[in-house]
Amino acid sequence: MVNETIQEPIQTIDMQRLIKIIFISCIAIEVLLIISDYVFNYLDIFDEKSIRRIWNIARENSIPTWFSSIQAQVLGVTVFLIAIVQAPHISRFKMWIWILIGMFFLWIGIDDAAEIHEKLGGALERMANKDSGMITGFWLKNPSFPWHTFIAPFFALCGLGILVFLSATFWRLNLIHYLVLGFGCWAIAQSLDFIEGLDEAEQLYEWIQESLDIKREYAVTHTFKVVEEVLEMFGTTLLWIGFLHYFAHVGNGLQFKLVQSVRH
């Protein structure tokens, strides 16, 4: 009797095509969220506060924030996959750096959904108000939102560290623009957030409203917030696409087999 070998089918994933689909889908979703914010929130066609809040990009507990949070968390998972695929070929030190990068992006996603940096910043501000020490008061108090004092610089240092660690590799693969533009969008978004927290922000809004002859002040204040949040989402999209391209590079030709159990 001749033993017949059953050829198991191999599922092939065209990563370049998949990345293109992901990029187009993310951009389409972001455009849809902007339109939905304008229709359901700004125009308030249903005259219902709850529906406005669902689509309000400026609010944390909304569909746009959920999308932004999920996108950052999936970016973190992508980095974890890169660490797993590269583990046999890189040092343990570099593997742990990749894991830390994944944890950073995962934390960004969790923080976005849970408003951790805003709440922690508020706690630091209350600590500063209670503390009469000059040093504590100097470092914890700032002209804008409290979280910009300690938390924002920490995030900035993490981003700078990621750029330094990956710059040579991503430059060689022509992927560096994803990192620069992605983190650049984040930096501009946080700069707008800083401006929004200034006492002089109200005067800026009034000047823009008068200069452009805008009837509603909300049109100015909300547009500032929408631009900030959309920049964050788009920056995350660029970073995710960049890391997906790198994952496609290091995982090229990768095969894996799913089994119910492994018997020893």
C-alpha positions in Angstrom: 0.0 0.0 0.0 1.4 3.4 -0.9 1.1 6.0 1.8 -0.4 9.1 0.3 0.9 12.4 1.7 -1.8 15.0 2.1 -0.6 18.4 0.9 -1.8 20.9 3.4 -3.0 24.2 1.8 -0.8 27.2 2.5 -2.6 30.5 3.1 -0.5 33.4 1.6 -1.0 37.0 2.8 0.0 39.7 0.4 1.3 42.2 3.0 1.6 45.1 0.6 -2.0 44.7 -0.5 -3.1 44.3 3.1 -1.2 47.4 4.2 -2.8 49.4 1.4 -6.2 48.3 2.4 -5.6 49.1 6.1 -4.3 52.6 5.2 -7.2 53.4 2.9 -9.6 52.1 5.5 -8.2 54.1 8.3 -8.2 57.3 6.2 -11.8 56.6 5.1 -12.9 56.1 8.7 -11.2 59.3 9.9 -12.9 61.3 7.1 -16.2 59.6 8.0 -15.7 60.6 11.7 -15.1 64.2 10.7 -18.3 64.3 8.6 -20.2 62.6 11.4 -19.0 65.1 13.9 -20.1 68.0 11.7 -23.5 66.5 10.9 -24.5 65.0 14.2 -22.6 67.2 16.6 -22.0 70.6 15.1 -25.2 70.8 13.1 -27.1 68.8 15.7 -29.6 67.6 13.2 -31.4 65.4 15.9 -31.3 68.1 18.6 -30.3 65.4 21.1 -27.3 65.8 23.4 -26.6 62.1 23.7 -26.3 61.6 19.9 -24.0 64.7 19.8 -21.7 63.1 22.4 -21.5 59.8 20.5 -19.9 61.5 17.5 -18.2 64.4 19.1 -14.5 64.1 18.3 -13.6 66.5 21.1 -15.1 64.2 23.8 -13.1 61.3 25.2 -16.1 58.9 25.6 -17.1 58.8 21.9 -16.8 56.6 18.8 -13.9 58.7 17.5 -11.9 58.3 20.7 -12.7 54.5 20.7 -11.3 54.3 17.1 -8.2 56.3 18.1 -7.6 54.1 21.1 -8.1 50.8 19.2 -5.7 52.0 16.5 -2.9 52.8 19.0 -3.4 49.5 20.8 -3.3 47.5 17.5 -0.1 49.4 16.7 1.3 48.1 20.0 0.3 44.6 19.1 2.0 44.9 15.7 5.2 45.9 17.5 4.9 42.9 19.8 4.6 40.7 16.7 7.8 42.3 15.3 9.6 41.5 18.5 8.5 37.8 18.4 9.5 37.4 14.8 12.9 39.0 15.3 13.6 37.3 18.7 15.8 34.5 17.2 17.9 36.9 15.2 18.5 39.8 17.6 20.0 40.2 21.0 17.9 39.9 24.1 18.5 43.6 24.9 17.1 44.7 21.5 14.2 42.4 21.9 13.3 44.0 25.2 13.5 47.4 23.6 11.0 46.3 21.0 8.7 45.0 23.7 9.0 48.4 25.5 8.1 50.2 22.3 5.0 47.9 22.0 4.1 48.6 25.6 4.4 52.4 25.0 2.0 52.4 22.0 -0.4 50.0 23.9 -0.3 52.4 26.9 -1.1 55.3 24.6 -4.2 53.5 23.4 -5.3 52.6 26.9 -4.5 56.2 28.1 -6.6 57.7 25.3 -9.6 55.7 26.3 -9.3 56.0 30.0 -8.2 59.7 30.2 -5.3 58.7 32.5 -3.0 61.6 31.7 -5.7 64.2 32.2 -6.7 62.6 35.5 -3.1 62.3 36.7 -2.4 65.8 35.6 -5.3 67.0 37.7 -4.0 65.1 40.7 -0.6 66.7 40.2 -2.2 70.2 40.0 -4.0 69.6 43.3 -0.7 68.4 44.9 0.9 71.6 43.7 -1.8 73.7 45.2 -1.5 72.0 48.5 2.3 72.1 48.6 3.8 75.5 49.6 7.3 74.5 48.6 8.9 76.6 45.9 10.4 73.7 44.0 7.3 71.6 43.9 5.1 74.6 43.0 7.5 75.6 40.2 7.6 72.2 38.5 4.0 71.2 39.0 2.4 74.5 37.9 2.3 75.6 34.3 0.3 78.0 32.2 -1.6 75.3 30.4 -3.1 71.9 31.3 -1.3 70.2 34.3 -0.4 67.1 32.4 2.0 69.0 30.2 4.4 69.5 33.0 5.6 65.9 33.6 3.6 63.5 31.5 4.0 65.2 28.1 7.8 65.4 28.4 7.9 61.7 29.3 5.9 60.9 26.2 8.2 63.1 24.1 11.3 61.4 25.5 9.8 58.0 24.6 9.0 59.2 21.1 12.5 60.6 20.7 14.0 57.3 22.0 12.0 55.3 19.5 13.2 57.6 16.7 16.9 57.2 17.7 16.6 53.4 18.1 14.9 52.8 14.7 16.2 55.7 12.6 19.1 53.8 11.0 17.0 50.7 10.2 13.9 52.6 9.0 16.1 54.9 6.9 17.7 51.9 5.2 14.3 50.5 4.3 13.0 53.9 3.3 10.4 53.9 6.1 11.8 56.8 8.2 9.2 59.2 6.8 6.4 57.2 8.6 8.1 57.8 11.9 8.9 61.5 11.3 5.5 62.4 10.0 3.6 60.2 12.5 5.4 61.6 15.6 5.3 65.1 13.9 1.5 64.9 13.8 1.4 63.9 17.5 3.7 66.8 18.3 1.6 69.4 16.5 -1.6 67.9 18.1 -0.1 68.3 21.6 1.0 71.8 20.8 -2.6 72.7 19.9 -3.6 71.1 23.2 -1.1 73.2 25.1 -2.5 76.4 23.4 -6.1 75.4 24.3 -5.1 75.3 28.0 -3.6 78.8 28.1 -5.5 81.7 29.7 -4.9 83.7 26.5 -6.6 81.0 24.3 -10.0 82.7 24.7 -8.6 85.9 23.2 -7.1 83.9 20.3 -10.5 82.3 19.6 -12.2 85.7 19.7 -9.6 87.1 17.3 -10.1 84.3 14.8 -13.8 84.6 15.1 -13.8 88.3 14.4 -11.1 88.0 11.6 -13.0 85.3 9.7 -16.4 86.7 10.6 -17.5 83.4 12.1 -20.9 83.6 13.9 -20.5 80.8 16.4 -17.6 80.8 18.9 -18.1 77.0 19.2 -17.1 76.8 15.5 -13.7 78.1 16.4 -13.1 76.3 19.7 -14.5 72.9 18.5 -12.5 73.1 15.2 -9.3 73.6 17.2 -10.1 70.4 19.1 -11.2 68.5 16.0 -7.9 69.3 14.2 -5.9 68.2 17.3 -7.7 64.9 17.6 -7.6 64.1 13.8 -3.9 64.9 13.8 -3.5 62.3 16.6 -5.5 59.7 14.7 -3.7 60.4 11.4 -0.3 60.3 13.1 -1.1 56.9 14.6 -2.2 55.7 11.2 1.2 56.7 9.7 3.1 55.0 12.5 1.0 51.8 12.2 1.6 51.7 8.5 5.3 52.2 8.9 5.6 49.4 11.5 3.4 47.1 9.3 5.9 47.7 6.4 8.7 46.8 8.7 6.8 43.7 9.9 6.3 42.7 6.3 10.1 43.0 5.8 11.2 40.9 8.8 8.4 38.4 8.4 8.8 37.9 4.6 8.3 34.2 3.8 7.3 33.4 7.4 5.2 30.3 7.8 3.4 29.0 10.9 1.2 26.0 11.6 -1.7 25.8 14.0 -2.1 22.6 16.0 -4.6 21.6 18.6 -1.9 20.5 21.0 1.7 19.4 21.1 2.4 16.0 22.5 5.8 15.4 24.0 
